[in-house]
Each structure stands twice: as structure tokens, then as C-alpha cells.
Amino acid sequence: MDPRSHDRPVLDMTPEGEFRGPAPRPTTWLDRLLMRLGGVAALVAIVAVGIVVAGIAVAFFALALPVALVAGLVAFGSLWWRAKRNGQAFRMSATMMRR
């Protein structure tokens, strides 16, 4: 018998001709602990990404709000000035004509 026979891989084949994978290792308490710790770490990472996305949304809103207010005031001033120059009263309502 060859002294290196224990170093060679064992090929296990089913009757259908397919190869079987290696037998699963028995799980220990350390494997279960690391799996639970990895799940908790993934959950913490997902929550942290959610907080970062919410913070970016709040920052974007805080930056966009003053710009929108200034643009609205400029538009209102422009419309008010045109209406005043034309001698019409500036009304905030729209009218519709029926035919």
C-alpha cells in the first residue's frame, strides 16, 4: 500500500453517476456564536446605511429649501411688477372661460 494514500482526495459517486460533496463539518459553539455575531453585524450595518441615507436626504432638503424660497420670491416679485406696470390688479386665482 502506498504510504501517501491518506493524502489523496476521495471521490464519492452516487449510483446516478454524480459526485457527492464532502461531508459537512459538525458545527461547534464557536460556529454558532460567529454566525449570530455576523447576523447582528449585518443588521447594524443596514441600520447605519439607512441613517446615512436619511441624513443625506435631510441635508439636501435643508440646502434646497432656501434656494426654492428665493426662487419663489423672485418669481412672485417679477409677476407682481409686470402686473403693476400693466395697471392690472394682481390676483392669486385663475379664471377659466367656457365656450
N, C-alpha and C positions, 0 to 999 in steps of 0.2 A: 504494500500500500504506500502511496505517495505521502511523505510527511507534510506536504503543503496542502493537502486536500481540505483542511478546515478553512483555508483562506479563500477558496474558490466560491463563487456565488452559487446558490441553489436555485435551479429553475423548477418551479412547481407549475404543472399544467393540469387544467381541468379536462374531463372527458370530451368536452366540445372542442378542445384544441386551443383554448385561450390561456394566457399566462395569469397566474394569481400574483397579487402584490405581496409584499412582505407582511407578516402578521403584525397587527398594531401593538405598540408597546403598552403595557399596563400603565394607567395614569396614577400618579402619586399625589400626595397632598400639595407638593410644590407646583405641579402642573395645574391643579385646580385653583390654587391661590393666584398664580400668574395669569390664568385665564380670566378670573374675576377682576383682578387688578387692571388688566388690559381693557376689559369692558368698561370699567369705571373711568379709565383714562380717555377712552374714545368718547364717552358721554360728556366728560368735562371739555374736551376739545370741541365738540359740536356746540355746546352752550357758549363757549368762548367765541367761536366764529359768529354765532348769532348775535352776541353782544357787540362785536366789532361792526357787523353789518348795520345793526340798529344805530350805533354811534355815527357811522358814516352817513346814514340817512338823516339823522338829526343835524349833523354839521352841514350837509348840503342844503337842508331846509333853512337853517339859520343864515347861510350865505345868500340863498336865493330870495328870501323874503324881503330884505331891504331893496334889492335890485328891482323886484316886482313892484314894490310900493313906489319907488322913484319913477319907474316907467309909467305906472298908472297915473301918478300926479302930473307928469309931463303930458301924457295924452289928454287928461282932463283939462289942463291949462290950455293946451292947443285948441281943443274943441270949444272951450269957453271963449277964448279970444276970437276965434273965427265967427262964432255966433254973435258976439258983441259987435264986431266990425260990420257984420251984415245987418245989424239992427234987429235981430230976432231974439226973442226970449229963449234962454237955454232950458230945455225941458229934458228930464231924465226918462221920459216914457216915449215909446214908439207908437206910431199910428199906422193902421192898415186901411187901405182903400178897397172897397168892394165894387165890383162891376156888375 
